[in-house]
Amino acid sequence: MAGIQQIKLPSRIESVDEAAQKADEFAKEQGLGDDFVSAIDLAIRESVANAVKHGNKFAEEKTVDLTLAHTDEGFEITVRDYGTGFTIDDVPDPTNPENLLKAHGRGILFMRSFMDVVEWSNHEGGGMVVKMIKRQ
Amino acid sequence: MSDITISERQAGDVTILDLDGKVTIGEGSVALRGAIRRLLGEGKNKILLNLASVGYVDSSGIGELVSSYSAVSKEGGTLKLLKLTQKIQDLLAITKLLTVFDVFDDEGEALSSFS
């Protein structure tokens, strides 16, 4: 079963729950199993939280654009923010001993751990896009 | 409805916090931080977090567990974890934090470890 859903969310913390709920409903409509849905849920929460906090820096006038697609390749999630972007290689590895007791910086690790593909790019209209795929 | 309910029990000089709900970005993480700060303010620095009924944790929640651990250690105390769900255990393994936290499945064993 193929499907696509696009959602625009305001840049506030509550959008994290809203995004996860929409994705959960969409994934279940697509007939996906609990483990699969659980992985998607975590990846969406982390990516939307990053977009709200680090991308849009809580600026309410900037949206977080979420696209969910169920294709032959699997479940694809894209999350776009309207921030200034970042370089993925500059993000510290939270599993390095010197970073273990830091309070932040584990979201990207979780996204990479639970999804098969995680790629960042600059959007031509501004902002960053993270594309994630969970294969079936 | 609140994301999390935190109940407090005392077993000797160890304070057990029973967490029920989600420790995620926003309310859940803030509630945990508040509870730990309050205990430290009361001079209670031997703390056991019972996570048996925590259905969900995200990176913010994991970060809050780490911050709690650091805050309690800084006050000369100890924070340990009890009854991790498989999901939380997986997240602590991915983040290599199982090497940091003392984790127990049995409450009696956990309490004994503080003495």
gemmi code that builds the backbone of each chain (N, CA, C; Angstrom):
import gemmi

chains = {
    "A": [
        ("MET", (0.856, -1.192, 0.000), (0.000, 0.000, 0.000), (0.897, 1.248, 0.000)),
        ("ALA", (0.708, 2.158, -0.923), (1.531, 3.353, -0.988), (0.737, 4.549, -0.497)),
        ("GLY", (1.432, 5.503, 0.063), (0.738, 6.689, 0.540), (1.724, 7.775, 0.874)),
        ("ILE", (1.221, 8.993, 0.944), (2.083, 10.122, 1.296), (1.283, 11.111, 2.144)),
        ("GLN", (1.942, 11.717, 3.091), (1.269, 12.708, 3.923), (2.238, 13.849, 4.192)),
        ("GLN", (1.746, 15.079, 4.060), (2.582, 16.252, 4.321), (1.948, 17.089, 5.419)),
        ("ILE", (2.781, 17.502, 6.352), (2.283, 18.227, 7.533), (3.213, 19.402, 7.809)),
        ("LYS", (2.630, 20.555, 8.093), (3.418, 21.712, 8.527), (3.126, 21.953, 10.005)),
        ("LEU", (4.180, 22.073, 10.772), (4.011, 22.211, 12.214), (4.698, 23.486, 12.704)),
        ("PRO", (4.125, 24.133, 13.720), (4.800, 25.313, 14.282), (6.030, 24.900, 15.085)),
        ("SER", (6.941, 25.846, 15.255), (8.201, 25.532, 15.956), (8.019, 25.623, 17.456)),
        ("ARG", (7.372, 24.640, 18.005), (7.253, 24.554, 19.460), (7.350, 23.092, 19.881)),
        ("ILE", (7.656, 22.882, 21.153), (7.915, 21.537, 21.655), (6.722, 20.607, 21.438)),
        ("GLU", (5.514, 21.148, 21.557), (4.312, 20.324, 21.400), (4.241, 19.687, 20.004)),
        ("SER", (4.923, 20.280, 19.052), (4.903, 19.738, 17.688), (5.580, 18.366, 17.612)),
        ("VAL", (6.462, 18.084, 18.561), (7.144, 16.788, 18.567), (6.121, 15.668, 18.781)),
        ("ASP", (5.267, 15.842, 19.782), (4.212, 14.847, 20.043), (3.233, 14.776, 18.877)),
        ("GLU", (2.891, 15.944, 18.342), (1.921, 15.978, 17.236), (2.462, 15.242, 16.011)),
        ("ALA", (3.732, 15.473, 15.704), (4.357, 14.792, 14.560), (4.372, 13.279, 14.777)),
        ("ALA", (4.733, 12.875, 15.990), (4.812, 11.436, 16.293), (3.433, 10.786, 16.201)),
        ("GLN", (2.423, 11.505, 16.656), (1.061, 10.959, 16.609), (0.577, 10.809, 15.170)),
        ("LYS", (0.841, 11.819, 14.356), (0.433, 11.755, 12.933), (1.151, 10.600, 12.238)),
        ("ALA", (2.438, 10.459, 12.543), (3.216, 9.398, 11.897), (2.739, 8.019, 12.342)),
        ("ASP", (2.412, 7.924, 13.621), (1.925, 6.660, 14.164), (0.621, 6.256, 13.453)),
        ("GLU", (-0.298, 7.202, 13.314), (-1.579, 6.920, 12.640), (-1.340, 6.529, 11.183)),
        ("PHE", (-0.472, 7.303, 10.524), (-0.194, 7.043, 9.110), (0.445, 5.668, 8.922)),
        ("ALA", (1.431, 5.362, 9.780), (2.133, 4.076, 9.641), (1.188, 2.900, 9.898)),
        ("LYS", (0.301, 3.065, 10.875), (-0.646, 1.987, 11.172), (-1.661, 1.823, 10.037)),
        ("GLU", (-2.063, 2.933, 9.432), (-2.953, 2.860, 8.251), (-2.295, 2.070, 7.125)),
        ("GLN", (-0.958, 2.194, 7.092), (-0.208, 1.500, 6.033), (0.045, 0.034, 6.394)),
        ("GLY", (-0.422, -0.378, 7.546), (-0.316, -1.780, 7.943), (1.052, -2.178, 8.476)),
        ("LEU", (1.821, -1.199, 8.972), (3.164, -1.505, 9.466), (3.115, -2.025, 10.905)),
        ("GLY", (4.054, -2.903, 11.258), (4.062, -3.568, 12.563), (4.577, -2.671, 13.685)),
        ("ASP", (4.403, -3.146, 14.918), (4.730, -2.340, 16.097), (6.210, -1.956, 16.181)),
        ("ASP", (7.116, -2.911, 15.911), (8.549, -2.599, 15.997), (8.935, -1.543, 14.972)),
        ("PHE", (8.354, -1.697, 13.777), (8.615, -0.745, 12.697), (8.117, 0.649, 13.094)),
        ("VAL", (6.897, 0.687, 13.601), (6.287, 1.961, 14.002), (7.084, 2.600, 15.143)),
        ("SER", (7.578, 1.772, 16.064), (8.345, 2.273, 17.196), (9.646, 2.943, 16.725)),
        ("ALA", (10.295, 2.350, 15.736), (11.537, 2.929, 15.203), (11.254, 4.261, 14.512)),
        ("ILE", (10.181, 4.277, 13.733), (9.802, 5.513, 13.032), (9.473, 6.608, 14.050)),
        ("ASP", (8.759, 6.225, 15.086), (8.337, 7.161, 16.119), (9.539, 7.886, 16.728)),
        ("LEU", (10.558, 7.100, 17.091), (11.736, 7.705, 17.716), (12.462, 8.631, 16.737)),
        ("ALA", (12.611, 8.175, 15.488), (13.317, 8.981, 14.485), (12.577, 10.296, 14.232)),
        ("ILE", (11.264, 10.247, 14.199), (10.486, 11.476, 13.967), (10.590, 12.411, 15.164)),
        ("ARG", (10.474, 11.860, 16.354), (10.586, 12.713, 17.546), (11.940, 13.433, 17.576)),
        ("GLU", (13.008, 12.686, 17.307), (14.344, 13.287, 17.383), (14.551, 14.325, 16.281)),
        ("SER", (14.107, 14.006, 15.068), (14.351, 14.931, 13.950), (13.497, 16.188, 14.069)),
        ("VAL", (12.243, 16.042, 14.502), (11.391, 17.223, 14.656), (11.886, 18.074, 15.836)),
        ("ALA", (12.306, 17.418, 16.909), (12.859, 18.170, 18.049), (14.087, 18.969, 17.607)),
        ("ASN", (14.948, 18.350, 16.818), (16.132, 19.066, 16.321), (15.735, 20.257, 15.447)),
        ("ALA", (14.734, 20.048, 14.592), (14.290, 21.129, 13.698), (13.711, 22.298, 14.496)),
        ("VAL", (12.925, 21.983, 15.514), (12.307, 23.027, 16.345), (13.381, 23.783, 17.148)),
        ("LYS", (14.271, 22.999, 17.787), (15.242, 23.605, 18.716), (16.421, 24.224, 17.993)),
        ("HIS", (17.120, 23.374, 17.229), (18.395, 23.819, 16.651), (18.222, 24.476, 15.282)),
        ("GLY", (17.232, 24.015, 14.511), (17.011, 24.593, 13.182), (16.288, 25.924, 13.282)),
        ("ASN", (15.025, 25.867, 13.680), (14.199, 27.086, 13.734), (14.358, 27.873, 15.031)),
        ("LYS", (15.067, 27.308, 15.978), (15.337, 27.978, 17.265), (14.050, 28.540, 17.889)),
        ("PHE", (13.016, 27.720, 17.847), (11.715, 28.020, 18.465), (11.015, 29.241, 17.855)),
        ("ALA", (11.445, 29.708, 16.692), (10.772, 30.859, 16.055), (9.430, 30.372, 15.496)),
        ("GLU", (8.341, 30.830, 16.114), (7.011, 30.286, 15.789), (6.620, 30.549, 14.331)),
        ("GLU", (7.172, 31.615, 13.736), (6.778, 31.928, 12.358), (7.433, 30.964, 11.355)),
        ("LYS", (8.416, 30.205, 11.834), (9.058, 29.218, 10.957), (8.415, 27.855, 11.209)),
        ("THR", (8.057, 27.181, 10.129), (7.423, 25.876, 10.303), (8.455, 24.745, 10.219)),
        ("VAL", (8.027, 23.603, 10.684), (8.761, 22.357, 10.448), (7.896, 21.566, 9.471)),
        ("ASP", (8.472, 21.267, 8.318), (7.698, 20.590, 7.264), (8.035, 19.102, 7.276)),
        ("LEU", (7.026, 18.311, 7.547), (7.219, 16.862, 7.673), (6.510, 16.158, 6.525)),
        ("THR", (7.229, 15.269, 5.860), (6.615, 14.455, 4.811), (6.821, 12.984, 5.145)),
        ("LEU", (5.736, 12.243, 5.110), (5.771, 10.804, 5.370), (5.367, 10.103, 4.086)),
        ("ALA", (6.129, 9.115, 3.687), (5.776, 8.391, 2.458), (6.051, 6.906, 2.633)),
        ("HIS", (5.101, 6.111, 2.243), (5.287, 4.664, 2.255), (5.397, 4.215, 0.812)),
        ("THR", (6.593, 3.761, 0.438), (6.853, 3.406, -0.950), (7.364, 1.958, -1.013)),
        ("ASP", (7.686, 1.539, -2.227), (8.243, 0.196, -2.393), (9.576, 0.062, -1.644)),
        ("GLU", (10.287, 1.187, -1.486), (11.599, 1.147, -0.820), (11.458, 1.025, 0.689)),
        ("GLY", (10.341, 1.445, 1.215), (10.125, 1.410, 2.658), (9.372, 2.641, 3.118)),
        ("PHE", (9.655, 3.027, 4.356), (8.986, 4.201, 4.934), (9.970, 5.356, 4.904)),
        ("GLU", (9.586, 6.430, 4.236), (10.498, 7.572, 4.078), (9.948, 8.781, 4.833)),
        ("ILE", (10.839, 9.401, 5.579), (10.483, 10.587, 6.363), (11.405, 11.715, 5.925)),
        ("THR", (10.835, 12.871, 5.616), (11.700, 14.044, 5.440), (11.214, 15.133, 6.383)),
        ("VAL", (12.178, 15.800, 6.985), (11.882, 16.886, 7.921), (12.704, 18.094, 7.486)),
        ("ARG", (12.004, 19.187, 7.191), (12.702, 20.403, 6.774), (12.518, 21.483, 7.819)),
        ("ASP", (13.621, 22.188, 8.107), (13.499, 23.377, 8.940), (13.895, 24.587, 8.109)),
        ("TYR", (13.844, 25.776, 8.714), (14.162, 27.013, 7.997), (15.305, 27.739, 8.709)),
        ("GLY", (16.202, 26.970, 9.275), (17.326, 27.544, 10.000), (18.547, 27.734, 9.108)),
        ("THR", (19.686, 27.963, 9.735), (20.914, 28.257, 8.993), (21.722, 27.007, 8.675)),
        ("GLY", (21.284, 25.887, 9.189), (21.961, 24.637, 8.849), (23.139, 24.323, 9.735)),
        ("PHE", (23.701, 23.141, 9.528), (24.865, 22.730, 10.306), (25.638, 21.705, 9.497)),
        ("THR", (26.847, 21.430, 9.935), (27.675, 20.420, 9.262), (27.674, 19.171, 10.119)),
        ("ILE", (27.197, 18.102, 9.551), (27.011, 16.884, 10.340), (28.330, 16.397, 10.937)),
        ("ASP", (29.424, 16.607, 10.223), (30.717, 16.138, 10.733), (31.175, 16.919, 11.967)),
        ("ASP", (30.552, 18.082, 12.198), (30.930, 18.883, 13.372), (30.207, 18.431, 14.645)),
        ("VAL", (29.240, 17.528, 14.479), (28.473, 17.080, 15.656), (29.308, 16.057, 16.425)),
        ("PRO", (29.579, 16.308, 17.707), (30.427, 15.378, 18.477), (29.783, 14.005, 18.636)),
        ("ASP", (30.626, 12.980, 18.689), (30.131, 11.620, 18.909), (29.783, 11.466, 20.393)),
        ("PRO", (28.483, 11.259, 20.710), (28.108, 11.197, 22.127), (28.614, 9.947, 22.840)),
        ("THR", (29.123, 8.982, 22.080), (29.621, 7.752, 22.726), (31.112, 7.836, 23.052)),
        ("ASN", (31.775, 8.925, 22.637), (33.161, 9.109, 23.063), (33.198, 9.313, 24.572)),
        ("PRO", (34.157, 8.714, 25.251), (34.185, 8.814, 26.716), (34.069, 10.238, 27.239)),
        ("GLU", (34.678, 11.191, 26.537), (34.635, 12.576, 27.054), (33.241, 13.208, 26.903)),
        ("ASN", (32.382, 12.567, 26.081), (31.038, 13.135, 25.874), (29.937, 12.363, 26.598)),
        ("LEU", (30.303, 11.273, 27.262), (29.278, 10.386, 27.826), (28.367, 11.087, 28.824)),
        ("LEU", (28.917, 12.032, 29.588), (28.103, 12.669, 30.627), (27.516, 14.007, 30.175)),
        ("LYS", (27.553, 14.254, 28.874), (26.906, 15.472, 28.377), (25.397, 15.245, 28.321)),
        ("ALA", (24.654, 16.312, 28.583), (23.196, 16.181, 28.661), (22.541, 16.121, 27.285)),
        ("HIS", (23.249, 16.580, 26.260), (22.628, 16.671, 24.932), (23.475, 15.953, 23.875)),
        ("GLY", (22.906, 15.845, 22.670), (23.685, 15.387, 21.524), (23.508, 13.931, 21.148)),
        ("ARG", (22.408, 13.297, 21.602), (22.218, 11.880, 21.280), (21.133, 11.636, 20.228)),
        ("GLY", (20.433, 12.687, 19.831), (19.311, 12.525, 18.899), (19.732, 11.956, 17.553)),
        ("ILE", (20.813, 12.482, 17.017), (21.273, 12.004, 15.701), (21.721, 10.547, 15.784)),
        ("LEU", (22.347, 10.193, 16.891), (22.741, 8.791, 17.098), (21.513, 7.881, 17.063)),
        ("PHE", (20.429, 8.301, 17.710), (19.205, 7.486, 17.714), (18.609, 7.391, 16.308)),
        ("MET", (18.610, 8.507, 15.591), (18.068, 8.481, 14.219), (18.852, 7.487, 13.371)),
        ("ARG", (20.161, 7.545, 13.500), (21.008, 6.639, 12.702), (20.871, 5.182, 13.151)),
        ("SER", (20.593, 5.000, 14.433), (20.500, 3.630, 14.950), (19.217, 2.930, 14.525)),
        ("PHE", (18.146, 3.713, 14.385), (16.846, 3.083, 14.139), (16.378, 3.185, 12.686)),
        ("MET", (17.055, 3.973, 11.872), (16.676, 4.090, 10.460), (17.811, 3.551, 9.592)),
        ("ASP", (17.481, 3.095, 8.395), (18.502, 2.515, 7.510), (19.267, 3.581, 6.734)),
        ("VAL", (18.597, 4.676, 6.407), (19.241, 5.778, 5.690), (18.937, 7.069, 6.440)),
        ("VAL", (19.969, 7.864, 6.692), (19.762, 9.201, 7.276), (20.711, 10.146, 6.537)),
        ("GLU", (20.135, 11.097, 5.821), (20.950, 12.017, 5.008), (20.492, 13.449, 5.234)),
        ("TRP", (21.463, 14.362, 5.325), (21.134, 15.777, 5.484), (21.503, 16.527, 4.204)),
        ("SER", (20.724, 17.535, 3.873), (21.057, 18.382, 2.728), (20.520, 19.784, 2.969)),
        ("ASN", (21.108, 20.750, 2.221), (20.586, 22.118, 2.280), (19.447, 22.237, 1.286)),
        ("HIS", (18.325, 22.796, 1.711), (17.207, 22.993, 0.791), (17.487, 24.233, -0.055)),
        ("GLU", (17.143, 24.164, -1.356), (17.442, 25.297, -2.251), (16.689, 26.566, -1.816)),
        ("GLY", (15.562, 26.375, -1.123), (14.798, 27.531, -0.649), (15.195, 27.971, 0.749)),
        ("GLY", (16.249, 27.402, 1.276), (16.716, 27.738, 2.620), (16.358, 26.661, 3.620)),
        ("GLY", (17.194, 26.551, 4.632), (16.942, 25.554, 5.669), (17.569, 24.211, 5.358)),
        ("MET", (17.450, 23.325, 6.323), (18.026, 21.982, 6.196), (16.921, 20.946, 6.033)),
        ("VAL", (17.281, 19.889, 5.333), (16.353, 18.770, 5.179), (17.067, 17.504, 5.644)),
        ("VAL", (16.398, 16.742, 6.490), (16.920, 15.414, 6.803), (15.947, 14.401, 6.209)),
        ("LYS", (16.525, 13.473, 5.466), (15.725, 12.414, 4.839), (16.110, 11.089, 5.481)),
        ("MET", (15.109, 10.348, 5.919), (15.369, 9.065, 6.587), (14.511, 7.982, 5.945)),
        ("ILE", (15.097, 6.821, 5.785), (14.332, 5.697, 5.226), (14.478, 4.478, 6.151)),
        ("LYS", (13.358, 3.860, 6.414), (13.356, 2.561, 7.111), (12.881, 1.539, 6.093)),
        ("ARG", (13.773, 0.603, 5.754), (13.432, -0.401, 4.734), (12.576, -1.511, 5.337)),
        ("GLN", (11.735, -2.090, 4.510), (10.890, -3.192, 4.981), (11.500, -4.515, 4.615)),
    ],
    "B": [
        ("MET", (-3.420, 15.987, 30.376), (-2.855, 14.956, 31.248), (-1.329, 15.027, 31.231)),
        ("SER", (-0.740, 14.880, 32.435), (0.707, 14.991, 32.540), (1.401, 13.818, 31.841)),
        ("ASP", (2.594, 14.084, 31.302), (3.366, 13.032, 30.627), (3.860, 11.990, 31.607)),
        ("ILE", (4.079, 12.423, 32.865), (4.725, 11.529, 33.824), (4.211, 11.791, 35.244)),
        ("THR", (4.130, 10.700, 36.016), (3.827, 10.811, 37.436), (5.044, 10.275, 38.188)),
        ("ILE", (5.484, 11.023, 39.189), (6.644, 10.594, 39.972), (6.211, 10.439, 41.430)),
        ("SER", (6.308, 9.220, 41.947), (5.951, 8.955, 43.341), (7.222, 8.654, 44.121)),
        ("GLU", (7.206, 9.075, 45.388), (8.422, 8.931, 46.210), (8.186, 7.955, 47.344)),
        ("ARG", (9.146, 7.078, 47.542), (9.130, 6.151, 48.694), (10.483, 6.227, 49.362)),
        ("GLN", (10.495, 5.897, 50.655), (11.765, 5.898, 51.381), (12.067, 4.489, 51.861)),
        ("ALA", (13.275, 4.015, 51.654), (13.693, 2.704, 52.172), (15.017, 2.931, 52.893)),
        ("GLY", (14.925, 3.146, 54.214), (16.127, 3.532, 54.959), (16.565, 4.904, 54.488)),
        ("ASP", (17.841, 5.025, 54.130), (18.305, 6.338, 53.662), (18.270, 6.446, 52.130)),
        ("VAL", (17.670, 5.461, 51.498), (17.556, 5.508, 50.024), (16.159, 6.001, 49.639)),
        ("THR", (16.117, 6.958, 48.739), (14.836, 7.443, 48.225), (14.573, 6.777, 46.875)),
        ("ILE", (13.406, 6.162, 46.791), (13.031, 5.510, 45.530), (12.008, 6.398, 44.833)),
        ("LEU", (12.301, 6.730, 43.585), (11.323, 7.461, 42.776), (10.728, 6.480, 41.772)),
        ("ASP", (9.409, 6.272, 41.876), (8.711, 5.423, 40.909), (8.181, 6.317, 39.793)),
        ("LEU", (8.708, 6.129, 38.610), (8.299, 6.958, 37.477), (7.263, 6.204, 36.650)),
        ("ASP", (6.210, 6.903, 36.266), (5.162, 6.273, 35.466), (4.799, 7.217, 34.326)),
        ("GLY", (5.116, 6.821, 33.099), (4.783, 7.676, 31.965), (5.946, 7.796, 30.997)),
        ("LYS", (6.129, 9.005, 30.471), (7.158, 9.232, 29.462), (8.201, 10.212, 29.986)),
        ("VAL", (9.472, 9.908, 29.715), (10.533, 10.867, 30.018), (11.035, 11.372, 28.669)),
        ("THR", (10.378, 12.398, 28.198), (10.686, 12.910, 26.856), (10.856, 14.420, 26.909)),
        ("ILE", (11.198, 14.979, 25.765), (11.414, 16.421, 25.678), (10.178, 17.147, 26.213)),
        ("GLY", (10.417, 18.175, 27.010), (9.292, 18.919, 27.573), (8.971, 18.462, 28.978)),
        ("GLU", (7.699, 18.194, 29.219), (7.185, 17.998, 30.571), (7.864, 16.856, 31.342)),
        ("GLY", (8.045, 15.716, 30.685), (8.608, 14.555, 31.368), (10.008, 14.813, 31.887)),
        ("SER", (10.841, 15.409, 31.047), (12.218, 15.700, 31.454), (12.250, 16.754, 32.551)),
        ("VAL", (11.404, 17.766, 32.406), (11.367, 18.853, 33.393), (10.916, 18.321, 34.755)),
        ("ALA", (9.940, 17.428, 34.751), (9.430, 16.860, 36.013), (10.513, 16.064, 36.723)),
        ("LEU", (11.273, 15.285, 35.976), (12.349, 14.501, 36.585), (13.411, 15.428, 37.183)),
        ("ARG", (13.767, 16.461, 36.416), (14.778, 17.411, 36.897), (14.317, 18.054, 38.208)),
        ("GLY", (13.050, 18.455, 38.237), (12.492, 19.090, 39.437), (12.529, 18.151, 40.628)),
        ("ALA", (12.179, 16.892, 40.405), (12.140, 15.920, 41.509), (13.540, 15.696, 42.075)),
        ("ILE", (14.529, 15.574, 41.206), (15.910, 15.341, 41.662), (16.433, 16.557, 42.433)),
        ("ARG", (16.161, 17.743, 41.893), (16.625, 18.962, 42.577), (16.002, 19.081, 43.962)),
        ("ARG", (14.712, 18.743, 44.049), (14.017, 18.835, 45.331), (14.649, 17.873, 46.349)),
        ("LEU", (14.920, 16.625, 45.904), (15.527, 15.647, 46.818), (16.900, 16.123, 47.288)),
        ("LEU", (17.684, 16.625, 46.359), (19.020, 17.104, 46.746), (18.906, 18.277, 47.721)),
        ("GLY", (17.925, 19.130, 47.495), (17.676, 20.258, 48.393), (17.311, 19.789, 49.793)),
        ("GLU", (16.684, 18.616, 49.877), (16.295, 18.053, 51.181), (17.416, 17.197, 51.778)),
        ("GLY", (18.543, 17.167, 51.093), (19.676, 16.396, 51.592), (19.581, 14.908, 51.296)),
        ("LYS", (18.651, 14.525, 50.431), (18.517, 13.111, 50.071), (19.346, 12.870, 48.810)),
        ("ASN", (20.451, 12.149, 48.989), (21.333, 11.989, 47.831), (21.641, 10.522, 47.483)),
        ("LYS", (20.855, 9.606, 48.086), (20.920, 8.210, 47.634), (19.586, 7.945, 46.941)),
        ("ILE", (19.637, 7.871, 45.637), (18.388, 7.869, 44.865), (18.340, 6.673, 43.915)),
        ("LEU", (17.205, 5.981, 43.948), (16.980, 4.855, 43.043), (15.794, 5.207, 42.146)),
        ("LEU", (16.041, 5.250, 40.843), (14.967, 5.566, 39.900), (14.367, 4.278, 39.369)),
        ("ASN", (13.094, 4.046, 39.690), (12.402, 2.857, 39.195), (11.733, 3.195, 37.866)),
        ("LEU", (12.260, 2.618, 36.788), (11.779, 2.958, 35.445), (10.852, 1.888, 34.870)),
        ("ALA", (10.351, 0.989, 35.730), (9.537, -0.137, 35.242), (8.326, 0.317, 34.439)),
        ("SER", (7.751, 1.449, 34.834), (6.531, 1.914, 34.156), (6.783, 3.100, 33.229)),
        ("VAL", (8.030, 3.244, 32.822), (8.344, 4.291, 31.850), (8.269, 3.672, 30.452)),
        ("GLY", (7.234, 4.033, 29.747), (6.994, 3.413, 28.446), (7.815, 4.018, 27.335)),
        ("TYR", (8.299, 5.216, 27.567), (8.978, 5.881, 26.462), (10.021, 6.864, 26.972)),
        ("VAL", (11.187, 6.822, 26.335), (12.255, 7.779, 26.616), (12.839, 8.207, 25.276)),
        ("ASP", (13.133, 9.501, 25.133), (13.834, 9.955, 23.929), (15.220, 10.477, 24.323)),
        ("SER", (15.915, 11.100, 23.390), (17.286, 11.537, 23.700), (17.288, 12.601, 24.797)),
        ("SER", (16.217, 13.395, 24.830), (16.120, 14.403, 25.884), (15.968, 13.732, 27.258)),
        ("GLY", (15.170, 12.675, 27.293), (14.989, 11.922, 28.542), (16.268, 11.236, 28.977)),
        ("ILE", (16.981, 10.666, 28.026), (18.275, 10.045, 28.351), (19.226, 11.113, 28.878)),
        ("GLY", (19.201, 12.285, 28.237), (20.038, 13.395, 28.696), (19.686, 13.803, 30.120)),
        ("GLU", (18.403, 13.747, 30.436), (17.965, 14.120, 31.781), (18.439, 13.094, 32.812)),
        ("LEU", (18.444, 11.807, 32.434), (18.985, 10.780, 33.337), (20.466, 11.059, 33.612)),
        ("VAL", (21.188, 11.430, 32.554), (22.621, 11.730, 32.710), (22.823, 12.959, 33.592)),
        ("SER", (22.012, 13.999, 33.344), (22.120, 15.219, 34.158), (21.809, 14.922, 35.613)),
        ("SER", (20.802, 14.075, 35.836), (20.439, 13.702, 37.212), (21.597, 12.981, 37.876)),
        ("TYR", (22.178, 12.042, 37.145), (23.325, 11.277, 37.652), (24.463, 12.237, 38.052)),
        ("SER", (24.747, 13.200, 37.168), (25.843, 14.142, 37.435), (25.520, 15.035, 38.622)),
        ("ALA", (24.263, 15.507, 38.691), (23.876, 16.406, 39.779), (23.977, 15.697, 41.135)),
        ("VAL", (23.544, 14.447, 41.176), (23.582, 13.688, 42.433), (25.039, 13.386, 42.809)),
        ("SER", (25.846, 12.999, 41.828), (27.269, 12.709, 42.095), (27.978, 13.947, 42.630)),
        ("LYS", (27.636, 15.094, 42.053), (28.267, 16.351, 42.471), (27.978, 16.661, 43.942)),
        ("GLU", (26.837, 16.201, 44.416), (26.466, 16.415, 45.827), (26.982, 15.278, 46.719)),
        ("GLY", (27.843, 14.443, 46.169), (28.416, 13.349, 46.945), (27.495, 12.159, 47.083)),
        ("GLY", (26.448, 12.117, 46.296), (25.478, 11.028, 46.386), (25.605, 10.025, 45.256)),
        ("THR", (24.603, 9.156, 45.194), (24.598, 8.097, 44.183), (23.196, 7.969, 43.594)),
        ("LEU", (23.128, 7.862, 42.290), (21.859, 7.617, 41.612), (21.984, 6.316, 40.827)),
        ("LYS", (21.033, 5.398, 41.051), (21.053, 4.116, 40.358), (19.708, 3.892, 39.676)),
        ("LEU", (19.702, 2.969, 38.747), (18.486, 2.711, 37.961), (17.944, 1.320, 38.253)),
        ("LEU", (16.617, 1.223, 38.296), (15.952, -0.042, 38.599), (14.953, -0.385, 37.501)),
        ("LYS", (14.926, -1.654, 37.131), (13.915, -2.225, 36.232), (13.760, -1.469, 34.917)),
        ("LEU", (14.806, -1.531, 34.122), (14.739, -0.909, 32.797), (13.851, -1.739, 31.883)),
        ("THR", (13.036, -1.083, 31.084), (12.338, -1.807, 30.018), (13.375, -2.156, 28.948)),
        ("GLN", (13.007, -3.090, 28.082), (13.941, -3.481, 27.011), (14.302, -2.281, 26.140)),
        ("LYS", (13.301, -1.441, 25.901), (13.526, -0.275, 25.028), (14.556, 0.674, 25.645)),
        ("ILE", (14.400, 0.933, 26.936), (15.345, 1.854, 27.589), (16.734, 1.217, 27.662)),
        ("GLN", (16.755, -0.087, 27.924), (18.045, -0.788, 27.958), (18.748, -0.674, 26.597)),
        ("ASP", (17.981, -0.808, 25.530), (18.552, -0.674, 24.183), (19.140, 0.722, 23.978)),
        ("LEU", (18.401, 1.738, 24.420), (18.886, 3.111, 24.220), (20.142, 3.383, 25.055)),
        ("LEU", (20.182, 2.828, 26.265), (21.386, 3.016, 27.099), (22.572, 2.247, 26.523)),
        ("ALA", (22.287, 1.126, 25.871), (23.371, 0.367, 25.233), (23.922, 1.135, 24.028)),
        ("ILE", (23.021, 1.663, 23.213), (23.439, 2.423, 22.017), (24.310, 3.610, 22.420)),
        ("THR", (23.942, 4.252, 23.506), (24.660, 5.455, 23.936), (25.865, 5.138, 24.832)),
        ("LYS", (26.085, 3.841, 25.065), (27.183, 3.364, 25.933), (27.019, 3.817, 27.385)),
        ("LEU", (25.808, 4.162, 27.764), (25.575, 4.630, 29.135), (25.371, 3.486, 30.117)),
        ("LEU", (25.271, 2.263, 29.600), (25.217, 1.122, 30.528), (26.548, 0.986, 31.268)),
        ("THR", (27.587, 1.623, 30.707), (28.893, 1.613, 31.386), (28.953, 2.664, 32.490)),
        ("VAL", (27.989, 3.575, 32.489), (27.975, 4.665, 33.471), (27.055, 4.343, 34.644)),
        ("PHE", (25.846, 3.898, 34.313), (24.836, 3.686, 35.353), (24.952, 2.303, 35.995)),
        ("ASP", (24.680, 2.257, 37.311), (24.453, 0.970, 37.983), (22.987, 0.631, 37.761)),
        ("VAL", (22.741, -0.552, 37.197), (21.382, -0.940, 36.813), (21.008, -2.236, 37.524)),
        ("PHE", (19.787, -2.282, 38.069), (19.328, -3.472, 38.793), (17.938, -3.883, 38.317)),
        ("ASP", (17.682, -5.199, 38.388), (16.336, -5.714, 38.112), (15.562, -5.947, 39.403)),
        ("ASP", (16.310, -6.153, 40.491), (15.683, -6.496, 41.763), (15.832, -5.328, 42.752)),
        ("GLU", (14.729, -4.914, 43.321), (14.755, -3.736, 44.203), (15.593, -3.985, 45.463)),
        ("GLY", (15.442, -5.174, 46.059), (16.203, -5.487, 47.266), (17.702, -5.436, 47.008)),
        ("GLU", (18.083, -6.003, 45.902), (19.506, -5.999, 45.522), (19.998, -4.569, 45.296)),
        ("ALA", (19.164, -3.788, 44.672), (19.533, -2.392, 44.414), (19.721, -1.644, 45.729)),
        ("LEU", (18.787, -1.830, 46.653), (18.873, -1.131, 47.945), (20.123, -1.550, 48.716)),
        ("SER", (20.423, -2.863, 48.687), (21.616, -3.355, 49.391), (22.888, -2.728, 48.832)),
        ("SER", (22.875, -2.436, 47.532), (24.095, -1.926, 46.895), (24.468, -0.531, 47.379)),
        ("PHE", (23.520, 0.174, 47.999), (23.819, 1.530, 48.477), (24.616, 1.533, 49.779)),
        ("SER", (24.557, 0.385, 50.496), (25.205, 0.394, 51.817), (26.638, -0.082, 51.718)),
    ],
}
model = gemmi.Model(1)
for chain_id, residues in chains.items():
    chain = gemmi.Chain(chain_id)
    for i, (resn, *xyz) in enumerate(residues, 1):
        res = gemmi.Residue()
        res.name, res.seqid = resn, gemmi.SeqId(i, " ")
        for name, pos in zip(("N", "CA", "C"), xyz):
            atom = gemmi.Atom()
            atom.name, atom.element = name, gemmi.Element(name[0])
            atom.pos, atom.b_iso = gemmi.Position(*pos), 0.0
            res.add_atom(atom)
        chain.add_residue(res)
    model.add_chain(chain)
structure = gemmi.Structure()
structure.add_model(model)
structure.setup_entities()
